[in-house]
Amino acid sequence: MAATLNATPRATRGKNAARVLRSEGRVPAVIYGHGDETRALSVDSLDLERLLSSISVENTLVEVQLEGGDSTRALIREVQWHPFKPIVLHVDFYQIHAGEAIRLNVPVRLDGAPIGVREMGGVLQQVLHELEIECLPRHIPEVVHIDVTDLGMNDSVHVRDVAIRNVTILNDSELSICSVTEPTVAVLPEPPETEDGVGGEVQSELLKRSGEGVDDVPTTDQGG
């Protein structure tokens, strides 16, 4: 189901016009695609922020409801943010046609606790967090779920192991998505030896004794 966002056509463009819009609590936007003329719009900043916080931006269809009754189904192609503040400066919409396949990225979510982690002490590592897909708009998945419950030690899931109905995955089939690996044990370096063969242990003892000697240094009696 597509999310909905109200939009208003705008006649003026440029930096000054954009500043005026933002001062009025609106965000400049454009909608384009399929060779149609790019249309300049504006959307309410609060409505847009609520939308962005509630959807997966890259793969959620948005019903852009234009003032006057017209509506266009689109994907959000780009969101420009202020470099220092959580403020949206501009948003691009790409309009789609119901019968035309589109390319987009969808997130990958790993479900379950692998046997290799639960019973063998392994570590689950996810290498690929998104899949690039092609499908009709009505078949866009919100997320790709992968069950990793049966993964043992050194087992992996590759792109070739994933099948999504009515969807073509475009990534290299040999790419690894996740794997269960043995935990890495950090090896501390050996302490360096001095020229006469004295190791770190003896050096530490010497330093300790040197520190103790500091307390034995007599102080000047300022009282007499």
Secondary structure, DSSP 8 states (H G I E B T S, - for coil): --EEEEEEE-S--SHHHHHHHHHTTEEEEEEEETTEEEEEEEEEHHHHHHHHHHS-GGG-EEEEEETTS-EEEEEEEEEEE-SSSS-EEEEEEEE--TTS-EEEEEEEEEES--HHHHTT--EEEE---EEEEEE-GGG--S-EEEE-TT--TT-EEEGGG---TT-EE-S-TT-EEEEEE-------------TT---HHHHHHHHHHHHHHHTTS----TT-
